């Protein structure tokens, strides 16, 4: 790139960041600004324009607001007060966003539950949500019922979006007025108060509650509206789950904050995606890396160029997929970002550098809350110098990303989890000086000399598969329930052609171990994405002198039959059973001829 090109790139970078920082600074500088305030302003500006679309149904901003108002009055009728919680366990629906928006009008907190959970995992999430009521999608009734028996205190349940076996949420809304509740219903509420509860598996264990303040929610919603240069003609294609921040906040905000529309799709289908994008005249796509990889795995079709999508926003788009995606689809405006739901570290790639999760130019480093420190892979702890302080990595050296915690500054604030012990696990202390505190992202990154950041891997046991975090402890517990299992060690392994890692379980078995019984147990206890793809059967576990399992060695062996030398199995996508993993099967997986 010549001098002119370099200067042009810097001007574009600075201009884009300045626009974003101006909007975000306004949000973060107002201690009284609530999420509902900005949404209602957008409603008033764009009342007659389409806001939400699902199949053949279109809601204008005014219609969306009227529905949300009925939800607000319903909440008041139930005796709910500001700060109370209502859980939402629903699929992507046109009603999803207006429900939590309506609750927020009267200061009630919406808890957005992962709709793929069931049984004990769902019961745990409902429990930690501390909700007085729960709104359940009728299509998720069976999954919901699977958790009922494991709950000590069941919130009052309401069924939505169809004929229901119990209390009907729709019928309850019919008698409610559709005028806006008086603002004094949320009097005294501040920007630093909780707007939503979202859930993260973090780096270990079951899901944890992340409290999303109004400031944080509005930062997410405004950032991408500005970064994408969205306007009231834009339509955001929403195939990501609305319980995730990427879809439910970044994507919804991209449309709603600019007067555009959200195209709500129940689920993602690679084979029909372009047909839907063309039908609904989508202009902006929300993605995770795997979504783009799945699209690229399809045969090329002219429809990849017949759409109107001008911008794609998301995270996890790896360099090998990035360039192919741009070339085949013609979507050159990619806004890749990085950010943990509950964390204080955020990056944004506004320059289009393939594979980069964001850039912090050296001359702007003081404006961003991120540092990379040396990390000990064996201990999962920072490497410290003779003075006991962390060591900043050199350019292109891999380190853990951390963000300084300063409670009084929204940019540096870490609100943590409901569980104080879990919160403390995410904090590093005495990092660069005595008394300082930094948020641990649990992510390894590297930074080049220009300030481009690149995601490398997750720290610890948790791995990411099919755009979901999988906690190994939960999988190990599900396997260990079987009497014929003596011990299970679960870890992630790289599979060519896939982002993240596939689950693999090294199982020490007893005499009566049966693969079909294991599969039955996994189907009962775990979502599909959490079930191990590979099994390694052992007669005795391999431990260190302190009885720690050698996960590092297991990961290095992977699922290669030559390296392992023990019985291996893979989860056949055709039969749904674990089949022997021999040489030909190994080659088929590595060659992309056998896909999961």
N, C-alpha and C positions, 0 to 999 in steps of 0.2 A: 504494500500500500504506500503510495507516494505521500508527500507532505500535505498536499491539498486534501487527499482522502483522510489522512489522520486528523487534520484540523476539523474537517467536516464531521467526522465521527465524534470528536470531543464536543463540538457545538451541539450536536443532536443529543448526546448523552447529558450534558449539563442542562439543556433546555427541558428535556423530559423529566429529569429529576427535580428541577426547580418547580415545575407545574405540580408534580406529585407532593413535594414537601410543602408547598404553599397550601394545598387543600388539607393535608394531614395535620399541619401545624394549627390550622384553624380549628379542627376537630379536637386535637389534643390540648389546645389552650383554653377551652371553654369548660369549666367544671360543672356547668348546669345542663349541657347539651345531652339529651337522651336520644336513643336510636329512633324512637317513634316520632320525635320532633322533626327529624330530617326526612323521614319517610312521608309523613303527612304533608310536608312542604312540597315534595315531589308529586304527591297525589293531587294537590291543589293546582299545580302548574300543568299537569298532564291528564286531567280528569277523564277526558273522552278518548284518550289513546289506549291501545291494547297494552295490558300489563302482564297477563298470564295467558298461556295457550296450552291446552292439552287435548289431543285428538281434534275433534271439531268444535270444542268449547273454547270461547275467548272471553276473558274478563277484562273490562276496562279498569283503569285506575280507580274510578269511582265505585265500580262494582266490587273490586277487591277490598276497598276501604269499608264499604258497607258490610261485607261479610266479616271483616276483622272487627268492626264495631259490635256486631252481634256476639262474636266470641267474647269480647270484653264485657258486655253486659251479662252474658252467661256466667263468666267468672265471678262477677260481683254477686249474682244471684246464688251462687254456690257458697257464698261467705268467704271467698278467697280475698286475702289482703296483700298489699305490696310486700314483696319478699317471699311469698308462698310460691310453691313450685307445682307445675302441671307437666307430666311426662308426655311425650309425643312418640308413639311407636307406630310409624306409618311408612308406607312406600312413597316414592315420589308421586305426589298428587297436586292438582291445581290448588287444593286447600292448604297444603303444607305450610308454605310461608305465611299466608294470611292468619293461620291459627296462632303461630308464635308472635306475630306482629300484633294481633288483637289482644293477646294476653299482656303484652308489654304496655298497651295503652292504659292499663290499670295497675301497672307495677308488678304483675305476676311474671315469674320466671318460667320460661319454657325449657324443658330438659329434652334434648334431641337424642333419642335412643337409636343405636345401630339396629336397623331392621333385619339384619342377617343373624342376630343372636337369638337363641332360644334356650330352654332348659336352665341349667344352673348359671350359665353366663348371663342370660337375660335377667334371671332373678337377682343376681348380684348387682347388675346395673340399675335395676329398678330400686333396689334397697338403698344404694348410695346416692341415688337421685333425690331421695327424701321428698317424694312427690305426694301431695294429698289426692290428686286425681291423675288418671292416665287415659289418654285418647288412643284407641287401638284401631288400626285398619282392619276391616272385617276379613280381608284376604290373609291377614296374619293371625287369625284367631287361634289356629292350632298351635302355632309357635308360642303364642301368648299363654295358652292353657298349659303348655309343657313346663312353664315356670311357676304356675300358680301354687303347686304343692310344695315348692321350696321357699315360699315367702312367708315370713312370720306376720308381717303387716302388709296386707294388700291395699294399695290405694283404690279409691272408688273408680271403677272402670266404665268407660263410655266407648261405644263402637261407632266408627265413622265410615263413610263412603260405601254404603250399601245396606241391604237387609241384614239385620243383626239379631243375635240371640238374647240380648239384654238391653241395657240403657242405650238409646239411640242419640248420638250427638247431634245429628241433623234435626231430629224432632225437637230436641231441647233448644236449638237455635231458632226454630221457626217463630216462637213467640217473643223473641227478643227484638228491641228496637234497633234500627240501623243508623241512628245518629251517633256522632262521636261522644264518648263519655267526657265529662268535664275534666280539664287538665288537673284539677286539684285532687283527682283520684290517685294521682301519682305525685302529689305534693311532697316535697322534702327529698325526693329521689335525686341522686347525683350521678354524674357521669362515671364516677368510680364505683358505683353499685353494680351488682350482677344483673345483666340483661338476659343471658342464656347460660345454660349448663350444657357443655359438650363433653364428650368422653374420649379419652385416649388410653391406649394400652401402655403408653410410656415405653420404658426399656425392660421392665419386668412385670410379671404378674397379670392379674385381671384388670379390666378397664378401671380408670380413675376419673373422677369428676374434675373437669377444668372449668373454672368459673370465668365466664366471658363478660367483662365489664362493658358498659355502653361505649366507652372510649375505644376499647379494643374492637368491638363489633363494627363501629363506624369507621375505624381505621381500615379494616379489611374491606368494607363495602365501598369506601371512597377511593382507596388506592387504585383499584383495578378499573374503576370507571374512568379515572384520569389516565392511567397507563395505557388503556386500550383506545383512548380518545372516543369513547362511546357517545352516542347521541340518541335522540328520540326515534330515529329510524332503525336503530339496531335491534336485532333479535338474537338472544343468547341461547344456543343449543345446550340444554341441560340434560345430559345423560349420566352425570355423576350423582351420587346420593346426596340428598338435601340435608342429611344429618352431619355431613362432613363440612368443615369450614371452606374447603375449596369450592364446592358446589353451593352450599347453603348460604355462605356469606360473600365470598369473592365473586362468584358467578351471579347470584341474585343482585348483589350490589352494583355490579357492572351495568345491569339493565335498569334497575329501579332508580338509582341515583341520577340517571341521565334521561329518564322518561322512556326507556326502551322496553322491550318485552322479553319475558322468560318463556322459552319453549320447554315445557315440562314433559319429559319422557320417563316412562316407568323403569326402563332398563336400557342398557346399551346392547346393540346388535351390530356387529361388524358388517354382516351381509346386507343389512337394510339401511345402514347409517346414511349413505349418500342420498338414497331415495327420500329419506325423511328430511335431510338438510335442504334438499331442493324443494320439497313440498311446502315446508314451512318458511322458506326464504330466510334461513338462518344466516347471520352475518358474523357472529362470534361463536367460537367453540371453546368450551371448558374441557380440559383433558387432565388425565394422569398419563404417565409414560406408557403404561401397558396398553391403554386405549389406542394410542397412535401406533404402537407395535402391532396390535391386532388388525388395525386397518391396513397396514402395510403387508400383512400376511395374506390378505385377500388378493385375488387376481386383479390386475389393473383394469380399470374401466373408464370410459369417457366421462362418466358421471363424477369422477374425482375432480374434473375441471369445469363441470356445468353448474356448480353451486355458486353461492354469493358470499361465502365465508371469507372475510378479509383479515381476521385476527384469531389467533389461538392462545388461550391463557391457561397455564397450569404448572405442574411440577413433575419431575421425573423423566423428562424427555432426554434420553441418552443420545450422545453424538451420532452413533451409527444409524439411529432411527430418524434423528432430526433432519439430516441432509436428504434422506430419501423421502421423508414426509413433505418437505418443502418442494422438492423437485416434482413429485407426482401430483400433489394437490394444488400447487401454485400459491399456497398460503405462506407468504414470506414474513408476515408480521407476527412473530412469536414472542409472547411475554412469559418467559419462564421465571418462576420465583421459588423462594425457599422460606419456610417459616413453620415453627411448631405451634399448634393450636394454643398451648398454654404458655409458650416461651416469650422471650424478649429479643430474640435474634431474628432478623428478617433481611432477605436479599431480593433484589429484583434485577432481572436482565432486560434492560431497555435498549441494548445495542445490537441484539441479535447474534451474539457470539455463540455458535453451535456448542451445546453441551454445558455451557456455563449457567450456574444457578443465580448469577448476579455479579455485578462489578462494583467495587469501591475504589475509585481512583485515589492514588496516594494523597493527592491534595485535598480530598474530601473525607479522609479517614476519620476525622474527629466528629463527623456528622452521623456516623454509623456505629451501632453498638455491637461489635463483633471482634473477637480475637481468636487466633488459632494457636493452641499450645501443644507441646509434645506429649504424646500419649503412650503409655506402656500397654501393649496388646495383652500381655499375660495377666496383669493385675487390673486392667481397665481403669487405671488411675493415672493422673498426670505425672510426668517426669519432673522432679524438682531439683533445683540446684543446691549448692552447699548451704545457702541461706534459707532453704526450705521453700523457695518461691518457684512458680511455674516458669517454663521457658517458651518464649514465642518462637514459632517455627520460621525457617527461612523460606523464601519463594520456592514453590514446587515441592516443598516438604509436607507430608501429610500430618495433620494434627486435629485435635478435637476442637470444634467450634464452641465458644462460650460467650455469654453476654453479661456485662456488669449489671448488678442489681442496685438501683437507687430508688427506694420506695416513693419519693416525692416527685419523680419525673416519669411521665407516661412512657417515654421511649425506653426507660431502663427498668420499668416496673415488672415484677414477676408476682402474679397473684397467687400462684401455686394451686394446690389441690385442696379438696375438703379435708383430706387426711394430712395432718401436720407432719407425720413421720414420712409419708411419701414426698411431701414438699421438701423436707430437709435432704432427702437423698439426691435431689436435683441441684443442690447448692454446693459450690466449692467455696471454701473460705481461705483467707490468707494467701491469695493467689499471687498477687504482685506486691502487696504490702500488708502488714498486719491489720486485721480488722475488715478488709474488703470482702465482698461476696459476689459470686458470679454464677449465673445459670448454666447448667450443663445441658447441652443439646443432645448429647449421646451420639453425635454424628461426626464422622471423620471427613475432613475436606482438605483440599490444597488450594493455594492461591498463586497465580503467576505474577510476573513482574508488573503487568499492566493493571493488576487488581481484580482480575477475573477469578471467581471462586468456582470450584468444581467439587461436586459431591462424590465421595469415595465409597463410604460404607457406614452401616450402623455399628455402634459399639455394643458389645455384650451378647447376650443370648437371643434377644429378639431379632427376628428376620422379617423381611417384607416380601410378600408373595401375592400376586394378583391385586396389587395396589392396597393391600391390607397388612397391618402389623400383626405378627403372630407371636404370642408369648410362649416360649418353650415350656415354661412351668405348667401352663394350662394343658398343653398337649401331653406332657409327661404324666400329669395327674390322670388324664382320661385313659391313657394306656395302662397305667399302673393299677387301675381298678380291677383288672382281670386277675384272677387267682393264679393263672398260669404264667404271669409275667413277674419275674423277680426284680427287674430293674429296667427302666427306660431312660435313655439319654437322647434328647431331641436337639437338633441343630439345623442350620440352613446350609445348602450347598448350591454352588453356581451351576446353572444349566444353560448351555449355549442357546442363544436366541431369545432369552427371557430376561427381563429386568428383575432385580431383587434376587432372592434365593428360594429354592424349593425345600420343603420340609423333609428331613430324613431322621428316622428313629433307629438307634442302635438298641435292640431289645435283648436283654438276657432272659431266656425262656426256661420254663419248667417242662416237665414231660408231657403235659396235656395241652400245650399251646396250639391254637388253631387260628389260621389266618382269617377264616370267615367270621369267627366269633369276634376277632379284633375289629374287623370292618364294621360289624353290626354295632359294636360299642362306639366306634368313632362317629358313625352316622347319628347315633343317639345324643352324643355329647358335644360334638364340634361342628361349626360351620364348615362348608365344603373347602374354603380356602385354607383352613387350619389343619386339615387332615394330611398326614405325611404322604409325600409322593413316593418316597423310597424307604425301604426297611432293610436293616442289617441285623441278622439273627446271630446271637452269640451264646456260648455256653457259660461264660463267666465274664464279668465286667473288668475293664482295664483301668486301674486307678493309680494315682501317684502315691508317694509315701504318706501323704496326709489325707488319703482317701478321696481326693478330688478326681473327677472324671476327666480324661484326656480329650476334651472336646476339640482342642486345636488339632490333634493328630487325626481324629475322626473327620474333621472338616477337610483336612489335606487329602485323606484317602478318597473322599467323595463317594461316588457310586460306581467307580471303575472296578469291575470284577477282578482284574489282574492285580490291582493294588490291595483290594480288600481281603480276598482269600477266605471269605465266609459267605454263607448263603445270603443272596441279595434278591429283593423283590421290588417291583414298581407297580404303581396304581394304574392299571390299564384303563384309559378313558373310554374304551369301547365296552369292556365287560363290567367295569366298576369293581373289579376284584384285584387283589395283589397277585401278580404273575411273576415267575422266575425271571430275574434279570441276568441274562447270559451275554456273551459277546455280541451276537447279532442285534439283540435288543439295545445294548449299550451304543452300538454304532448307529442304530436307527434314531435314538434320542439325540445323540450328538450331531447327527446329520440333518435334523429337523424333519425327518420322515415320520416320527412318532411324536405327536404334540399333545400337551396336557391342557 
